[in-house]
Amino acid sequence: MAAYLEASGRSPRDLPRMYAKTVIILGWLAASYVWLLVGASGPWGAAAGCVSLGLAVAGVGFSIQHDANHGGYSEHRGINRVLGWTLDAVGGSSYVWNWKHNIFHHTHTNVVGLDADIDVQPLCRLAPGQQQHKAHRFQHIYIWGLYALLPVKWHFVDDFKDLVTGRVGRQKMPRPSGLQLAGTLGGKLLFYGWTIALPLYFRPLWQVALGYALASFVLGLTLATVFQLAHCVEEADFSQQPEANRRFPRDWATHQVASTVDFARGNRLVSWYLGGLNFQVEHHLFPRVCHLHYPALSRIVEETCREHGIRYRANESVGAALKSHVRWLKRMGQPPIERTA
């Protein structure tokens, strides 16, 4: 990576194109919100505004807060912190997310029991080693509804539960300091204010409730699907937590490549909107580098993997990745085949 940056003459962070992209996404979100408050006059216009708002909020998550909370947006910690707080402003918790995503997920990607991102038990089975239930044979059908409901859980349940229990999944999370807790609660109040309180001055309660539901469903389905296409597909490896006093069989970098899959690398529109999250291999290897570098880095990483005999995994398109995800869901939902002697 150092050779690439030196040859290109570009900084790993603080890219002008990234600042311009941030303005575009935040402007998209603001325009969608104002349209819903004072512009939409009919059901179809309101529905279009809700879909647009949900996609815009997802864009904030993909591009702005994700880079910032990883420290990959700017060289300046203050800029990363301010832009990382956009996650709090759209209903999440940057404090909880830092532990759940940056530390637990990135350290133990696709490790059963340590990576909460693949733990939807008992509703679904996403990895070998997880308990199977009869209903899981239909999970490739009903899981999309669960994906759509995820933001509602984040906004009103999960972050509070994690803060109170001091745990994310099965892993312990330190309790936040007074300032960190104030930031988390302040972010929740800001979110409830712009999504519920302020709209009630312009719209009746039933319209606000329906608008929140539709925008949240679009947001959840978009976010969850994108992240699952990188890890819960046929091409990705899954691991079990080693027994006590035993190490993981592979080094960290090899594990990241094995448990992560790129997709649609040649689609510029997808790459722009997803904040480079279709280049998850590169993101997991270089999380503190701005995602605008990922397309160029992917070619270097792929060649390096080839030289060292490591399989680099990628699906050609979003459609191919979706099909792989569905096949994996079906496979995990089927009972194991009993072998007879």
N, C-alpha and C positions, 0 to 999 in steps of 0.2 A: 504493500500500500504506500509506503514512504516513497518508493521509486516512482509510482504513478503520480502522486501529488507533486513531487519535484519536477517531473517531466511536464505535467500539465500547467504548473505554475499557479495552481488553485489552492485555496485554504480548505481544510477539512470542514470548517464551520464558517458562519457569518457570510454566507453567499448572497449577493444582491438578488438573485433569482428567488431565493427562499423568502426574503423579506417581501418581494413583490407577490409571491404566491400567498403569503399570509394575508396580505391586504385583500386579495381577490376572494379568498375563502371567507374571511370575516365579513367582507362586503356582501357576499352571497347569503350568509346567515342573516345579516341585518336586513337585507332586502326582503327575504322570505318572511321574516318576523313582522316587519312593518306591513307587508301585504296582508298577512293574516289578521293583524289588529284593525286596520282601517281601509284596506283595499278590497278584500274578497267580499263579494256581495251574494254569491250563490254557492250551492253545495260543491259544484265541480271546481270552482275557483278556490274554495277553501281546501278541498282535498288536494289539489295541485300544490297549494302553498304548504300544506302539512308534509307532503312527500318531499318537496324541495327543502323544507326546514330539517327534516330527518336526515336527508343526504348531506346537507351542509354541516350539521353537527357531527356526523360521521367523518366528514372531511377535516374538521378541526381535530378530531381524535387521531385520524390517520397521519396527518402531516404536521400539525403545529405542536400539540401537547406531547405527541410521541417523541419527536426529535428533542423538544425542550426538556422533558423529564428524564431523557437519557443523557442530557448534556451534549447533544449533538447539534443543537441549533446555533449556539453562539459560544465564543471563547469567554464571554462575560457571564459569570454565575448569576448576576442579577437579571439579565435578559432571559436566561433559561428559566429562572424561577417565576418571573412575571408571566411568560408565555406558557410555562408549565401549569400555571394556575388556571389556564383556560379549561383544563379538565374539570376543576372544581366548579367553574362557572357554568359548565354544561351538565352538571349533576353528579360527577364522580368525586373521587377523593385522590388527589395527587399523592398524599401520604400513604394511603393504603395501596394505591397502584404501584408505587415505588417498590414496596416490599413484595407484593403479589407478582408483579411482572418483571421488574428489573432484576430482582434478587432471586426469588424462588423459581420463576419460570425460566429465566435465562441461564441460571446455574444448573437446573435439573430438567431440561427440556424433555418432555414425553417420558419422564420417569414416574411410574405409577406410585402414588402415595406422597410424592414430593411436588409434583406439578399440578396445582389446582385447576389449571386451564383445561385439563383433560378429565377432570373429575365431575361428572354430572350424575353421580350415583345418588339414589337408586333408579333415577328416571331413565338414564341411558347408559350404555356400555360403549366406551370409546377406545379402550385399550385392552390387550390381553392381560390377564391377571386380575381384572376387575370382575366383581360378582355379576352373574348373568341371571336375568329374570325372563319369564315367558313373554312379557309384553315387549321385550327388546327386539323381538323379531319384526316388529312394526316400527321400530325407531326411525328408520329412513323415511317414514311418512310423517310421524308426529313431531320429530325433532325441530322442524322449521318453526312450528308454533312456539316451542320453548325458546328458540333463538330470538324470536320477536318479543318475548316477554322479559328478556334479560334486563333491559334498561329500567323497567319498573322495579325489579329487585334491587338493582344498584342504587336507584334514586331513594328508595324508601326502606330497604332492609339490609342489604349486604354490608355496606360501608359501616353502618351503625353497629351491626353484629360483630364485625371484625374488630372495631375499636373497643367495644365492651369486653369481648372475650380475649382480646390480644392474640388472636389466631387467624391465619388465612389457610383454610382447609385444615390439614393436619400439622401445619408448621406454626411455630410461635412467632409473633410479631411484637417488637417492643412497643410499649405504650407511648403515644405522642407527647411531646412537651406541651406546656401551656400555650405557647405561640402556635405550634403545629396544630393543636386541637382547635384553637380559635380560628385558624385559617380554614380548617376542614368544615367546621360548623358555619363559618361565615360564607363559605362557598355554597353550602346547602341552602342557606337562607336566600342568597342571591339567586340561586337557581329556582327555588320555589317562588320567588318574587316575580321573575320575568316569565316563567312558564304558567303560573297559576294566578297569583294575586293581581298583577297588572292587566292581564287579559280579561279578568272579571269586570273591569271598568268599561270594557268595550263590547263584551259578548256575554250572553247568558251562560249559566253554569254548564248546561248540557252541551253547548257548543265547545266550551273550553275543555271539558272532559273528553269529548270525542276527538278534538284536535290533538290533545296531548296523547291520547291512545294511538291515533294513526301515526303521528310523527315518531313516537317511541317505538312502535312496531317496525316502521321502516328503518329506524336507527339500529335496533337490535338485530334484525335480520341481516342488515348490511355488515355491521361490525363482526358478528359471530361467524357468519359465513366466510368472510375474508380471512380471519385468523385460523379457522378450521382448515381452509384449503392449503395452508402451509404446514400443518402438523398432523391432522387426522385424515390422512389419505393412505392409499396402498403403498406408496413409495417410501413413506417415513418409517423409521425404526422406533420401537418402543422398548423401554427397559424396566427392569425391576430394581428396587432399592437393594443394594448389596447387604449381605448379612453383617452383623457387628464386626468391626475391626477389619473389614475387607474393603478394597478399593473398587471403583468402577473399572471395568475392563479396558476402556478406551480413554485417551486423553480428552481434555475438554473440547478442543477445536474439532477433532474427528467426530466426537459425539454430536456437536452442533450440526455438522454437515450431514450426518447420518439421520438425525431426527427432524430435519427441516427440508422443505421442498419449495423451490421457486415455481412460479407459473406466469404465463403471458409476458415473458421478458421482452418480446418484440412489440408489445402494444403500448405506445407512448401515452395514449389517453388513460388507459388503466393505471399505468405507472404514475402518472401525474396525480390522479384522484386518490389512489391508495397510498400516497406518500412513500412509494417504494416498498410497501409491505408485500408486494408480489416478488420482491427480492429478499425473502426472509433469511436465506443462507448468509448473504452478505450482511444483513442487519444483525444477525446473531454473532457473527465474527467481529464486526466493527460497529457496535451500537452507539459509539460516541462520534460517529462521522455522519454528516448531513446526508439524508437519503438521496439527494440529487446526484451523489457520486455512485450510487449502487449499480446502475446499468454498466458503467465502465468497469467497476470492480468485479462484476459478475464474470466477465470474460477472463480476468486475471485469476480469480478463484477457481473457475472451472479448469483452466489450464494447469494450475498448481495441483489440483486434485488429480488430474490425469497423470501428471508426472510422478505422484506419490502413490498411485494405485488406489485412490479413494474414489468411490462412486459419488459423482455429483448428480443430484436429483432435480429434475425440473419437468413440469408439464407445459405443453406448448401454448395452451390457451386457458381462459377462464372456464370454458365449457369442458375441456379435458380434465381440469382440476375438480370441477363439480361432479363429473361422472365418477372420478376416482374416490371422492369423498362419499358419494352415495354407495358405491360398491363396498367401501370399507365399513360403512354403517350396517349394511346388510350382512357382511361377513361377521361382524362383532355381535350381531343380533341372533345369529343362528347357533343352535346348541352344538357342542363339539361332537364330532363323529366318533362313535365308539368302535374301536378296532377289536376284532375277534381273533383269537389265536388260530 
